[in-house]
Each structure stands twice: as C-alpha cells, then as structure tokens.
Amino acid sequence: MSLVQDVMLLVLAIVLLGSTLGLIRNRRLREEYALLWVCTGLMLLAFAAFPTTIFTVAQWLGINHVVLMMLPCFLFLMAIVMHYSVVITKHSDCERSLVQETALLKDEVRELQEQVRSLLSSAGQGGKTDSPRPPDRK
C-alpha cells in the first residue's frame, strides 16, 4: 500500500476508536455493543500501524492471495450484523408486547372511569364531584 493509503487507514482507525469511546462516554452506546466496534478499530489500527502484518499472517495461514484475507474480515462483519439483527428483533418483540399491554391498561382505566361515573350518578350527585375530574387521554 502507498503512504497515503496507510495514513488514511490509520486516521480511519483512530476516528473509529475515538467515536466509539465518545459514544460510550456519552452513554449513547452500551459497553457490551461497543466491544465489537472497539475490537474492529483495534484490528484496523494494528493493520494500519504495521501494514506488512497482513502479508505475514497470510503466509502463516498458507494463503497465497492476500485478497483471501478479506474473507475473515467479511465474516467478522457478518457476525456483527447478525448480532445486531438479533438484538433488534428482541427489542421489537419487547416493544410490541409493551404497546399491547399499554393498550389493555388504557382500556381498563377507561372502563373504571365509566364505572365511577355511573356510581356517582346513581348516588344522586349527577356525576359532579368536589374534585375536578382528570381529562381523558387518548
């Protein structure tokens, strides 16, 4: 690789690590999810700082074409995508059940408010109480 490519890869690795650590510090990214990005940034930083490392690893593994070294990188990224897909699915299921539970609770509150109104009107108060009734929320 040329010097420009080496410098760009080094800058990219530093930006990835810095932004990941910044997101963790600002509590916008949890540590358990950031671990994958920190590992990716460290691998990128190692390959940027020592560009001949990838050729050495390729020789150790008996890989004649360095392009084939991209396969583990691709598989690693696929594992990240699969992990986040599982997390998103879990959160979607949880969100769906929470929305359904909230709808049931709103319906139950509405029924209880109607029962209170009917009891008050049958008691001869005409539906008026000493305290103002809270507004219905939709």
Secondary structure, DSSP 8 states (H G I E B T S, - for coil): --HHHHHHHHHHHHHHHHHHHHHHHTTSS-HHHHHHHHHHHHHHHHHHHSTTHHHHHHHHTT-S-GGGGHHHHHHHHHHHHHHHHHHHHHHHHHHHHHHHHHHHHHHHHHHHHHHHHHHHHHTTSTT--SS-------
